[in-house]
Every structure is written in structure tokens, then in C-alpha cells.
Amino acid sequence: MRLHRLDITAFGPFGGSQTVDFDALSAAGLFLLHGPTGAGKTSVLDAVAYALYGSVPGARQSSQGMTLRSDHAAPGTRTEVRLELTVAGRRLEITRQPPWERPKLRGKGMTVDKAQTWLREYDAQAGVWKDLSRSHQEIGAEVEQLLGMSREQFCQVVLLPQGDFARFLRADAEARGRLLGRLFDTQRFADVEKRLAERRRAAEARVREGDTALLADAHRMQQEAGDAMELPELAPGDPGLAEAVLGAAAVARSTARERLTVAHCRLSAAESAHAAARRALEEARELARLQSRFAEARQRAERLQERAGAHREAQQRMERARKAEAVAPALELREAAETEHRRAAAAEAHARALLPAPHADADASGLAAAARRAAEELGGLDAARRAERRLAELAAERAGLDRQERADDDVLREADAWLADWDTLRAALQTRVDSAQEAATRAEQLAVQRAPMQRRLDAARTRDRLTADLAQARQHAQAARQRALDARAHWLDLKEQRLSGIAAELAAHLTDGEPCAVCGATEHPAPARKVAGHVDRETEDRALAAYQRAEEQHSEDERRLGAVREALAAATAEAGDTPTDRLAAEAGELEREYARARREASALHAAQEELRRAEQEREQRLADRQQAAVRAASRLTRRDTLEREQTSLEAELAQARGDADSVAARAAQLERRAARLTDAADAVRAAEDAAQRLKDADARLADAAYRAGFDTPQAAAAALLDPAAHRALQHRLDAWQQEEAAVRAVLAEAGTAAAAQQPPADPAAAERAEAEAERRLREAASARDAAARCCAELDRLSARAAEAVRRLGPLREEYDRVARLAALTAGTSADNERRMRLESYVLAARLEQVAAAATVRLQRMSSGRYTLVHSDDRTGRGRSGLGLHVVDAWTGRERDTATLSGGETFFASLALALGLADVVTDEAGGVRLDTLFIDEGFGSLDDQTLDEVLDVLDSLRERDRSVGIVSHVPDLRRRVHAQLEVIKTRSGSTLRQRGVT
């Protein structure tokens, strides 16, 4: 990179337009940028950085936007920085205008113009400038791609801040690591450490999860096996856990199978004992049954003998009953007549007891006449009944009005209570609708951003791919260019050789008498002769053809390089300088935000529906309240009408009721009187008829008893049996005969008699023995089942544990491998003797390169005394890898860089800065840095050291570099002739170049 020209307008302390001709300054190789403090020396460097990257370096980054504008500038003058430079063989012009506040063209007040950026490229063949882009993002990506450095790297290796490197010399390992990390972009190595640590934690979690499940199965097996399984005290992740669990499970399974075999044997013995006890119980029960049967038969025979006299009396009673059956019809007639007579007499007495005193002794005809009179009076109460029913209807209607009034009151209270909360409810529902609507709007906005974000992510991935392609294409183009140059040189060499021997080639065609094509002479006394190695035209043509083919290949490779560069510029313009993983993360976050907005927006319809239903309910509540008010007014009118009608009916009923409480009560009185009189008349007539029928039945009964052989009707009645008594007596006679036959049959049975001769049976003892045998059988079966379940469960859990161990094998191997790698890269492994993290290891290699490059210049500045060396030694309890020492050749000892004096620190930091610039340049792809600036620090050097430092800086010209020294040291103005002076005035600073042509 070489700077050609810088134009500054209204920037920093420069109120007007200033120009810096870097070509004139660079011609001297070493130039001085000086001026009083605060004049604006650093602002010139800020302008260079701002033109390239759109921002200023270091702590001055806050001075962006409108604050870059000069306070001395005229109101109508816009701030502008224009830089012309050559980078990667391309001559570019970058123009940047930050946003600025200007007066409005119409009216009063101020307005802000947006920032503007232009990028142009000089076409040497056409001799004109061509516009490339006006996009801030595209231009930034193009500049960073061409320079191969970020703004931080550029400010570190081109503007060489001496104070930073002096601090770098004295800093600890952590501070050096931060600076080197920014310059060499080692974040990817830190990401590798982080990724390995995350993989280690994930693998450890999976192993612990598997060990936890394995231990859970082991504890369940221990619960099943009991004391047959001993499980050592192990925790998830402990070594040997799987082997310990599988070994304990194998022992438990073996013990459980032995217990199952013993349980089977005990069950077989218990089954045999139980069968024998059951047979003994059945035999005891059968013997007891036969003995009990014989004893019971003997007892029944004794009871029959005791009841023999009663049996003979029953036979005689049955004989008399058969004779009395002839008198039974007459007895039944007489009993029926007597019963009817008693009932009729009782009914007559009851009926007369209910009658009032005037009718108590009346006969049947008098009672019938009084009943007719009561019925006639009852018929006159029909109108009063209708009036009473109407009065009840009025009361019911008034009660209905009261219920309706209470219901309407409830409706009004509920409506008022609900409507009182309407504003709060509506506000809450409207808030939900608005939130969902905002989410829907946000989802639409995010949906618009998704496609550009995806395009940008795709462009970033294309950018990463094309970056590698660009380096390869650049190598091919450089190789083709070299081959073309070599072919051209070979062709020119052959052409020069042919031209050197062209006289001999022309002489070969000379003929005596023929004129010479060169001089026209016809005589050729001494024609030239071809010498060895003469190049003829055919050889030259072949070399020319080879050169043309190489040139065509070079053009093709340059075209491909240009195509890759254009594609990379397009991809970079689309993606910017944002890393791909960051874009992927942003795209993922955008997708998640979009999904979240969609979910929130999906509640819009439900919220709108709920708001609509609430509004409908409000309308219904208002309508209900209005209808309740209308019904209340209607009830007042209807209640007055009902009260007037009720008053009229009550007066009419008071007359009809008499001394009764109601018309119905009066009618009931008359109905009861008429009914009682009618019933009494009927009862009197029925009693007279029953007395006559009883007298006739007595006569017929006396005649029938005499003919049957009984002295009196009462004797016949006593001998007569009713059907139930007759059946009972006959049943007793039949039962006695059957019992007698049954007892004789039982006593005659041979088996029963034989059982009676044996000792008494004891079924209870046999039952106790059988119950004990059954209990032992159940216990044996339960023990066998428990042993079988234990074996099955242990087999299942052992198989599952074995499968878990098999699955955990690869996980453990992966965890061990990842854990070793993570510990190694994190510097905590025993294999990492120096406890160097991966990022520190890479930075240590870079620091070693920087120290080697800086030593070349430091030895020259210090007259061979000092050498910078990199150290991997650990400092205290910290980690190693970023140590930096200086070797003093005078003492032969190595010491810390913090022990250097002020001047020594300056030239050591200068050498370090120049070495770092070389390493970063190589790291950036070999981009040449033809213009460097060194800021301050020269005032701490003595004359001899200053001469040596200037010699070193002047030696940079050997690499075709120009170095600008930024300093206010007066002695430098005498030593450095090419100068750029910054002049400070009250109206702003100006620039003046001296010692240049």
C-alpha cells in the first residue's frame, strides 16, 4: 500500500481545504510531520484512517459523525476527506463525507445531511477515473479485503503507536495476549477451546446420566437381592463403576438361583404333607358324621317314645273333628250373622255419636229428612266458591308480581355490577388485541427481514469460500505472470542473438553479380559466416509463440482473478465484514424472534372474539336493565287493579262464610253434616236387619248339633277344627309316623352301627393339622414365587445394566478423549507441562516471529547490544507462553524488558513495532506497506542513538518504503529534510510541505 495524495476539508482543526502530497514526501524516503502541540499532527493520521475505514483510531473512536467537523469551518463548507492510494496494483480514490448539520435551504433552522462515500479506480489504459461504488458497506469490505487488515491492525502496523508498544514491552502475559489476539485474530483458537470445553461438559453429563441410571438399576437389584448383593460405595463418573455393578449383579443372580432351587424343594414337601392332612381330615369328618347320625337316631327314638300318649290323644281329637264337620255350615252361618250384627250395632253407635244432640235419638226417617235439608243449603254456596277461587288467583298473581320484582331487582344489581367493571374489562381486552396486533405487525416486519438476512448469510458463506479461492487465483496469476515474463525474456534473448548474427543469415543468400539487399553492391568479397549457436528465424518464432501462449495464459489467469475478486467484492458487499458464525447466529435469532411474534400474533383472533363477546354482553346487560325498568312500571298499574278486585271479593266472602273461616270451611261443615246424617240413617236400618238374621241362625244351629250327636251347639263348635288346625293336627300325625320309620331305618344301617362301635372322632384336631399344612404350603409357594420373581427381576435388571454398560463404553471413550483434548488446550492437563492454552500457544508462535523480526533492527539501533527473545517460562503461578526478554550482549545475561531505560525502551518498542508490522503484513497475505508513520518517542534518545534509529528507518527505503515521523523534537528538523509542517492559528490549522520538489 502506497499513499499518493490526501485532501482534507473542514476536518478536525483544519477549517479550510488542505492537501498532502505523499508522493513528494515519499520521494525522500524519510519525512517529518511536526508542529506545535495541539496543531493537528495526529489529525492527519486520523484523516488517513477515516478515509480507509470510516472511523478514527484508538481512543479517538468516539469522535465520529458530526464531531469530526472542524469548529473553524464556514457554515456552508462540508467536511470531506479524500485519499488517493495504490494497493494490490490498483490505484484507488476514496472520498468520505461524515454526516453534518447545515442550514435549511428554505426557511429557518438546521437539517442533517447523511454521510456520503465514493470509491473510484484509475484506468491507466483509458486515462480516466471510473466509479466503483457509493455504498459504505461495499467500500469498507473492498478496502479491508485489499489491505487484508482490520482497522485495529492497520492502526497498529501502519500508524505505529509507540506508547502502546512501550506498554507492550512492560506488560504481563495477559495484556500481551489481548493485543496480539486483536492483531492476529486468534479468536478461532479460543473458540476451539470453548467448543472442546462444551463438548467435555456435554460428554461428562451424558456419562454421568448413564452412570446414574446404572446405579439406579444396581440399587433396585440390591433391593431385590437383599443381603445377597453387596454394592460398593460409588458415585456417577467414578472409575470401575460398570465392572463393580456387573460383578455384584452376577453374584446376586447366582445366589438368587440357589434360593429358588431350595424353595422348589420345600414347596414339593409342603404339597405332600398338605395332601396327607386333607385325606386324614376327610376320614375324620366322615366318621364323625356317622357317629353323630347314630346318636341322633337314638335320641329321636327316645323322643318318639316320650310323645306316644300325645299321639293317641291327637288321633282321638281328629275323630271328633270329623263328626263336627257336619255342624260346621250352621256354625258358620250363625257366626256370620253374629259378626254382621255386632258390626251393624257398632256402626249405628258410631254414626249416632257423630250427630249433634237434636238428632242423636232420631229414627231412620228423621235422619234422612235432616240430611236432605243440609244438602239444599250446600248447593247455595257455589257462587261463594267461585269468588274464593278468584281471590286465591289474585293472591297468586300478586305473589308472581313480587317474585318478578325480586328477579328484576337481581337483574338490575347484576347489570349494574357488571357494567361498573366494563371500562376496566374493555381496556384489558383492548390491550390484549393491541398487543397481538403489534405482534402481527412485528411478524410482518421480521418476515421482510428474513430474506435479506438469508441472502447476507449466503453471501458471507460465499465470501469465506471465495477468500480462499482468491488466494489460489492470485498465486496462479503470479505464477502465470512470471512464466510470461520468463518466456518474453527468452524470446528477446533469442531475438537479440538472431539480430547479432543477422549478417551471416543475409550473406547466406548473396550471389555474385546479384545486388546486396543491404548495401546494393554486386560484389561480395568477404560475406559473413554463421557462428556456432546461431539462432534462426524458426527458433525465434517458436520462442515468440511460447511467449504469446504464456501471455494468453497470464491474461486468462488475471481474468479469473478479476472474476473471483469481483465475486468476492459482491459477496463482501452483500455480507459486510461480519463473521459468518455471527451472521448465522443473527439469522437464527431473527427466525426465533419471527416465530415468537407469530405465536403472539396467533392470539389476535381469540382476543378480538373475546372483546366482541364482551361488547355483546354489555349490550345485553343494558337491554335487560331497560326491560326490567319497563316491567316495574307495568307492575305498579297491575297491582292497583288487583287490590281493588281483592277488596270487593273479600266483602262478598265475609257474608258467605258466616262463622266459618272460609267458604270452603263452611261448605265442608255442611258436607260433613249431610254425610253424617245419611250415614246414621243407613246404619240404623242395617242394625235392625242384622238382629233379625241372628235370631234365624240360632234356631238352625241347635237343630244341626242335635242330629250330629252333640248335646249343645257349643260342644260341636269346640270339637270343630279350622282348616289350619286340621292341617296342623294331620301333619303332626303324619310326621310322627314318618319319624318312627326313619329312626328304624337309621338304626338298621350297618355302617352307622359299626361307626358307633369305634372311638369318638376328632375333626377339630384334623382341621387344625390340615390348616397348619395349608399354611406351610402357602408360605412355601410364596417363598418359591418371591424367589422366582427375584430371579426374573435380577435377570432383567442385569441385562439392562449390561446393555447400559455396552452403550456407555463409546460415551466413556469419547469423554476421555474430549476431556484430554480440552484439558490440553485449556492448559490444565499434566501433559501440558507449561500450562499453555491453545490460543496462548498460537500467540507465542506469533510473538516469537515478532521478536525475531524486531531483533534485526534492535541490534542495529543498539549497536549490537540488545536482542529480543521470546520465553515460554511460567511466571509465578500463571501460565507460560507470552514472555518477552531482552539479552544484553555486554553482560551476556537475559533480563526483563521492564528494566530498559526510557531511550532503550523507545528504540526497543520501535523495533518491536516494525517487526510486528512485518509479521502482520505477511499474515495479511503479503500486502506491501510502502508508507508507515511513527508517532512520537524520539525525544528520549541521545544523539548517537537517534542517528542509529534514523539509519534503521532510512534502511526501510531498501524495501521501497517511505516512513513518516510524527514528532516535535527540534533536532529532527535538522536531520530530516522532507517535512510536513502543521501550523496552528486562531482561525484553524494549515499544512505546509518543505524540502520536497
Buried (B, 14 or more C-beta within 10 A) or exposed (E): BBBBBBBBBBBBBBBBBBEBBBBBBBEBBBBBBBBEEEBBBBBBBBBBBBBBBBBBBBEBEEBBBEEBBBEBBEEEBBBBBBBBBBBBEEBBBBBBBBBBEEEEEEEEEEEEEEBBBBBBBBEEEEEEBEEBBEEBBBBBBBBBBBBBBBBBBBBBBBBBBBEBBBBBBBBEBEEBBEBBBBBBBBEEBBEBBBBBBEBBBEBBEBBBEBBEBBBEBBBBBBEBBEEBBEBEEBEBBEEEBBEBBBBBBBEBBEBBBEBBEEBBEBBEEBBEBBEEBBEBBEEBEBBBEBBBBBEEBEEBBEEBEEEEEEBEEBEEBBEBBEBBBBBBEBBEBBEEBBEBBEBBBEBBEEBBEBBEEEBEEBEBEBBBEBBEEBBEBBEEBEEBBEBBEBBEEBEEBBEEBEEBBEEBEEBBEEBEEBBEEBEEBBEBBBEBBEBBBBBBEBBEEBEEEEEEBBEBBBBBBBBBBBBEBBEEBBEBBBEBBEBBBEBBEBBBEBBEBBEEBBBBBBBEEBEEEEEBEEEEEEEBEEEBEEEEEBBEEEBBEEBBEBBBEBBEBBBEBBEBBEEBBEBBBBBBBBBBBBBBEEBBEBBEEBBEBBEBBBEBBEBBEEBBEBBEEBEEBBEEBEEBBEEBEEBBEEBEEEBEEBEEBBEEBEEBBEEBBEEBEBBBEBBEBBBEBBBBBBBBBBBBBBBEEBEEBBEEBBEBBEEBBBEBBBEEBEBBBEBBBEEEEBEEBBEBBEEBEEBBEEBEEBBEBEEBBEBBEEEEBEBEEBBEBBEEBBEBBEEBBEBBEBBBEBBEBBBBBBEBBBEBBEEBEEBBEBBEEBBBBBBBBBBEBEEBEBBBBBBBBBBBEBBBBBBBBBBBBBBBBBEEBBBBBBBBEBEEEEBBBBBBBBBBEEEEEEEBBEEBEEBBBBBBBBBBBBBBBBBBBEBBBEBBBBBBBBBBBBBBBEEEBBEBBBEBBBBBBEEEBBBBBBBBBEEBBEBBEBBBBBEBEEEBBBBEBBBBE
